[in-house]
């Protein structure tokens, strides 16, 4: 174990929703610090993946330009855009929780929100009508910033979607999946600690294919494979 609850914002709850990225020989781990009262987006850094330094809460709960609740699931773009680092995250708008926001930083520790609204909102009657949460860190492509994200509908059945953002303006959505990439199908995705969950947190390129690692029913780890183009 490299990190365990040790601070006031983690104690009695734990560390959840990790997203890991390597920038300039440093590993940046965003995670949710949960103390059974509040969930807040936090950051830890490491040079070797063994010894970690907590940087603290980077987007506090109940604050922000549109957030009125918790903050979670920070997903950092691995390179600067116009001199800034950018990160997508999940937070709660008034009466419409679980939507995706965006923030920028000069140093990867101090973050500022440029928008007074979510950057990627819930959509009624779609697979992401109740939850829109960043998955693993986005991939920069020739067409834009490609993100795989986790959605859930009004029955809290999870599915995996994608969004494409402008590579020169991470606040601008270019395209978004009308249907999920994949959804709950297997029995071990339907039954577990939390039923009906497929939740992507890792994606690795392996030759001419992408390997998507995901949590299934909050009990198992699953693998989905997609070809590259």
C-alpha positions as CSV (number, residue, x, y, z in Angstrom):
1,X,0.0,0.0,0.0
2,X,1.5,3.4,-1.0
3,X,-1.3,5.6,0.3
4,X,-3.8,5.2,3.0
5,X,-6.1,7.6,4.9
6,X,-4.0,9.9,6.9
7,X,-5.4,13.4,6.8
8,X,-8.6,15.0,8.0
9,X,-10.1,15.0,4.5
10,X,-9.5,11.3,4.1
11,X,-10.0,9.8,7.6
12,X,-12.8,7.3,8.2
13,X,-13.7,7.3,4.5
14,X,-10.7,6.7,2.3
15,X,-9.1,7.4,-1.0
16,X,-11.1,6.7,-4.2
17,X,-11.3,7.3,-7.9
18,X,-7.5,7.5,-8.7
19,X,-6.4,8.9,-12.1
20,X,-2.6,8.7,-12.8
21,X,-0.5,10.7,-15.3
22,X,3.2,11.2,-15.8
23,X,4.4,14.7,-16.7
24,X,8.1,15.6,-16.8
25,X,9.3,12.5,-14.9
26,X,6.8,13.1,-12.1
27,X,3.6,11.1,-11.4
28,X,0.5,13.1,-10.6
29,X,-2.2,11.1,-8.9
30,X,-5.6,12.8,-8.5
31,X,-8.0,11.1,-6.2
32,X,-11.1,11.7,-4.1
33,X,-10.5,12.2,-0.4
34,X,-13.6,11.0,1.5
35,X,-14.1,11.5,5.3
36,X,-17.6,10.2,5.5
37,X,-18.8,13.8,5.4
38,X,-17.3,15.4,2.3
39,X,-15.7,14.1,-0.9
40,X,-13.1,16.4,-2.4
41,X,-10.6,16.3,-5.3
42,X,-7.1,15.8,-4.0
43,X,-3.6,15.4,-5.5
44,X,-0.4,13.4,-4.6
45,X,2.9,13.3,-6.5
46,X,5.7,10.8,-6.8
47,X,8.9,10.2,-8.7
48,X,9.0,6.5,-8.3
49,X,5.4,5.4,-7.6
50,X,6.4,4.2,-4.2
51,X,7.1,7.4,-2.2
52,X,4.2,9.9,-2.4
53,X,3.8,13.5,-1.3
54,X,0.3,14.8,-0.6
55,X,-0.4,18.2,-2.3
56,X,-3.7,18.5,-0.5
57,X,-7.2,19.3,-1.7
58,X,-7.0,21.0,-5.2
59,X,-10.7,21.6,-5.8
60,X,-12.6,21.9,-2.5
61,X,-16.2,20.8,-2.0
62,X,-19.1,23.4,-2.0
63,X,-17.0,26.0,-3.7
64,X,-16.3,26.9,-7.3
65,X,-18.1,28.8,-10.0
66,X,-21.0,26.4,-10.4
67,X,-20.3,23.6,-7.9
68,X,-22.5,23.4,-4.8
69,X,-21.5,19.9,-3.7
70,X,-18.6,17.4,-3.9
71,X,-15.7,17.3,-6.3
72,X,-14.3,14.1,-7.7
73,X,-12.4,12.3,-10.5
74,X,-9.7,14.7,-11.8
75,X,-8.4,13.8,-15.2
76,X,-5.4,15.8,-16.4
77,X,-4.4,16.4,-20.0
78,X,-0.8,15.2,-20.2
79,X,0.6,18.3,-22.0
80,X,0.2,22.0,-21.9
81,X,-2.2,23.9,-24.1
82,X,-1.4,27.5,-24.7
83,X,0.9,27.5,-21.7
84,X,-1.6,26.0,-19.3
85,X,-2.3,22.5,-17.9
86,X,-5.9,21.4,-18.1
87,X,-8.0,19.0,-16.1
88,X,-11.5,17.6,-16.3
89,X,-13.4,16.7,-13.1
90,X,-16.8,15.8,-11.8
91,X,-18.9,18.1,-9.5
92,X,-22.4,19.0,-8.6
93,X,-24.5,21.8,-10.1
94,X,-27.5,23.1,-8.2
95,X,-30.2,20.3,-8.5
96,X,-28.2,18.6,-11.2
97,X,-25.3,16.7,-9.6
98,X,-22.6,14.5,-11.3
99,X,-21.6,16.7,-14.2
100,X,-18.2,17.3,-15.8
101,X,-16.2,20.5,-15.2
102,X,-12.9,21.9,-16.4
103,X,-10.1,23.8,-14.8
104,X,-6.6,25.0,-15.7
105,X,-3.3,25.5,-13.8
106,X,0.2,26.8,-14.2
107,X,1.8,24.4,-11.8
108,X,-0.6,21.3,-11.6
109,X,-1.3,22.1,-7.9
110,X,-3.3,25.4,-8.0
111,X,-6.4,25.2,-10.3
112,X,-8.8,27.8,-11.6
113,X,-12.2,27.2,-13.3
114,X,-12.7,29.2,-16.5
115,X,-16.5,28.4,-16.8
116,X,-19.5,29.2,-14.7
117,X,-21.2,26.0,-15.9
118,X,-20.3,22.3,-16.6
119,X,-18.3,21.7,-19.7
120,X,-20.1,18.4,-20.4
121,X,-23.6,18.1,-19.0
122,X,-26.0,15.3,-18.3
123,X,-28.5,14.5,-21.2
124,X,-32.1,13.4,-20.5
125,X,-33.0,10.0,-21.9
126,X,-29.4,9.1,-22.8
127,X,-27.1,6.6,-21.2
128,X,-25.5,9.6,-19.3
129,X,-28.7,11.2,-18.0
130,X,-27.6,11.0,-14.3
131,X,-23.7,10.8,-14.3
132,X,-21.0,12.3,-16.5
133,X,-17.7,11.5,-14.9
134,X,-14.2,11.6,-16.5
135,X,-12.4,8.3,-17.0
136,X,-8.7,8.0,-17.4
137,X,-6.6,11.0,-18.5
138,X,-7.5,12.2,-22.0
139,X,-5.5,11.4,-25.1
140,X,-4.3,14.2,-27.5
141,X,-5.0,13.3,-31.1
142,X,-4.8,15.1,-34.4
143,X,-8.6,15.6,-34.3
144,X,-8.7,16.9,-30.7
145,X,-8.6,15.9,-27.0
146,X,-10.2,12.5,-26.8
147,X,-11.8,11.5,-23.5
148,X,-13.4,8.2,-22.5
149,X,-15.9,8.9,-19.7
150,X,-18.2,7.1,-17.4
151,X,-22.0,7.7,-17.7
152,X,-25.0,6.4,-15.8
153,X,-28.7,6.7,-16.5
154,X,-31.6,7.4,-14.2
155,X,-31.6,3.8,-13.1
156,X,-27.9,4.1,-12.1
157,X,-26.9,1.6,-14.8
158,X,-23.4,2.6,-16.0
159,X,-22.0,2.7,-19.5
160,X,-18.9,4.1,-21.2
161,X,-19.0,7.1,-23.5
162,X,-16.6,9.4,-25.3
163,X,-16.2,13.1,-25.9
164,X,-13.9,15.1,-28.2
165,X,-12.7,18.6,-27.2
166,X,-10.9,21.3,-29.3
167,X,-7.1,20.7,-28.9
168,X,-6.6,24.5,-28.8
169,X,-9.6,25.2,-26.4
170,X,-10.3,22.4,-23.9
171,X,-13.6,24.2,-22.9
172,X,-15.1,23.6,-26.4
173,X,-16.8,20.3,-27.1
174,X,-16.5,19.2,-30.8
175,X,-18.3,15.8,-30.6
176,X,-19.9,13.4,-28.2
177,X,-21.1,9.8,-28.4
178,X,-24.8,9.3,-29.0
179,X,-24.5,5.7,-27.9
180,X,-22.1,4.1,-25.4
181,X,-18.9,2.4,-26.4
182,X,-19.9,-0.5,-24.2
183,X,-22.4,-1.1,-21.4
184,X,-23.2,-3.6,-18.6
185,X,-23.7,-7.1,-20.2
186,X,-21.9,-9.8,-18.2
187,X,-23.3,-11.3,-15.0
188,X,-20.3,-10.2,-13.0
189,X,-20.9,-6.6,-14.2
190,X,-24.5,-6.8,-13.1
191,X,-24.0,-8.3,-9.6
192,X,-21.6,-7.2,-7.0
193,X,-20.9,-4.6,-4.3
194,X,-22.6,-2.0,-6.5
195,X,-24.7,-3.6,-9.3
196,X,-24.7,-2.6,-12.9
197,X,-21.4,-0.9,-13.1
198,X,-18.7,-0.7,-15.8
199,X,-16.3,2.1,-14.9
200,X,-13.2,2.8,-16.9
201,X,-10.2,4.2,-15.0
202,X,-7.3,3.0,-17.2
203,X,-6.5,2.9,-20.9
204,X,-3.2,1.7,-22.5
205,X,-2.2,1.5,-26.1
206,X,-0.8,-1.9,-27.0
207,X,0.3,-2.1,-30.7
208,X,-2.7,-1.6,-32.8
209,X,-5.3,-1.8,-30.0
210,X,-6.4,0.0,-26.9
211,X,-6.8,-1.8,-23.7
212,X,-9.5,-0.4,-21.4
213,X,-9.4,-1.5,-17.8
214,X,-12.5,-1.0,-15.8
215,X,-14.2,-1.7,-12.5
216,X,-17.2,-4.1,-12.7
217,X,-19.9,-4.0,-10.1
218,X,-17.3,-2.5,-7.7
219,X,-16.1,-6.0,-7.2
220,X,-14.0,-7.1,-10.2
221,X,-11.5,-5.6,-12.7
222,X,-12.5,-6.0,-16.3
223,X,-10.7,-5.5,-19.6
224,X,-12.2,-4.3,-22.9
225,X,-10.2,-4.1,-26.2
226,X,-10.7,-1.7,-29.0
227,X,-8.7,-1.4,-32.3
228,X,-6.8,1.8,-33.1
229,X,-7.5,3.8,-36.3
